[in-house]
Amino acid sequence: MHSTLIVAKMAVSSADKVSALFADFDKTDMPDRMGTRRRQLFEFNGLYFHLQDFDEDNGGALIEEAKTDPRFVRISEDLKPYIAPYDPETWRSPKDAMAHRFYAWSAE
């Protein structure tokens, strides 16, 4: 399994709104289209953590293809009042907000 973690800033008291947006999005075929097998959202002291698990690392090709889908565009726009880039000066795409894993362990 391959995981990605997006880090951003989140408006205070917006967790319910953000989770509702993703609940609607995840009811569609978009997660399957992007290869997403599990999504988890976390917040901590104004920070937003978006963990996605995929069956395999496809280099983000499926997500790149999905980015032009109107549903992807819509959720991206709908999230803007609640989610902001961690570093707006360097943010150009979600790839710029992805944490880099430097250690991993799993049970055999």
C-alpha positions in Angstrom: 0.0 0.0 0.0 1.2 3.5 -0.8 0.2 6.5 1.3 0.3 10.3 0.9 -0.1 12.9 3.5 -1.1 16.5 2.6 -0.4 19.2 5.2 -2.3 22.5 5.2 -3.9 25.1 7.4 -7.5 24.7 8.4 -10.0 27.2 9.6 -11.1 26.8 13.2 -14.3 24.8 13.8 -14.5 23.8 10.1 -13.9 20.0 10.6 -17.6 19.2 10.2 -17.9 21.2 6.9 -14.7 19.7 5.5 -15.7 16.1 6.5 -19.2 16.6 4.9 -17.6 17.8 1.6 -15.4 14.7 1.5 -18.3 12.4 2.6 -20.2 13.6 -0.5 -17.2 13.3 -2.7 -16.3 9.8 -1.5 -19.9 8.6 -2.3 -19.1 9.0 -6.0 -16.7 7.0 -8.2 -14.0 9.5 -7.8 -12.0 7.7 -5.0 -11.9 4.6 -7.2 -11.0 6.6 -10.3 -8.0 8.1 -8.3 -7.1 4.7 -6.8 -7.9 5.9 -3.3 -8.6 3.0 -0.9 -8.8 4.9 2.3 -9.0 8.6 3.3 -8.4 9.9 6.8 -8.6 13.6 7.8 -7.0 15.0 10.9 -6.7 18.4 12.5 -4.3 19.7 15.1 -3.9 23.3 16.3 -5.1 24.8 13.1 -3.3 22.3 10.9 -5.0 19.9 8.5 -3.7 16.5 7.6 -5.1 14.5 4.7 -3.9 10.9 4.6 -4.8 8.8 1.6 -3.9 5.2 1.0 -3.6 3.6 -2.4 -3.0 0.0 -3.5 0.2 1.1 -5.3 2.3 4.1 -6.1 1.4 5.1 -9.6 3.3 8.3 -9.5 0.1 10.3 -9.0 -0.9 9.6 -12.6 -4.5 8.7 -11.7 -4.9 11.8 -9.6 -3.5 14.0 -12.4 -6.1 12.5 -14.7 -8.9 13.1 -12.2 -7.9 16.8 -11.6 -9.9 17.9 -14.7 -13.1 16.1 -13.6 -15.8 18.7 -12.6 -16.3 16.9 -9.2 -12.6 17.3 -8.4 -12.6 20.9 -9.4 -15.7 21.5 -7.4 -14.4 20.0 -4.1 -11.2 21.9 -4.6 -13.2 25.1 -4.8 -15.6 24.2 -2.0 -12.6 23.5 0.3 -11.0 26.9 -0.2 -12.9 28.7 2.6 -11.7 26.1 5.1 -8.3 24.8 3.9 -5.3 27.0 3.0 -1.8 26.1 1.9 0.7 25.7 4.7 3.1 27.9 2.8 1.2 30.0 0.2 4.5 31.3 -1.3 5.6 27.9 -2.4 2.2 26.2 -3.1 1.4 25.5 -6.7 -0.5 22.2 -6.5 -1.3 19.5 -3.8 2.2 18.0 -4.5 3.7 21.1 -2.9 1.8 20.2 0.4 2.7 16.6 0.6 4.8 15.4 3.5 7.9 13.3 2.7 8.1 10.0 4.5 11.5 9.4 6.0 10.8 6.3 8.0 8.3 3.4 7.7 7.8 0.2 9.6 5.2 -2.5 9.4 4.5 -5.9 11.0 5.4 -8.8 8.9 
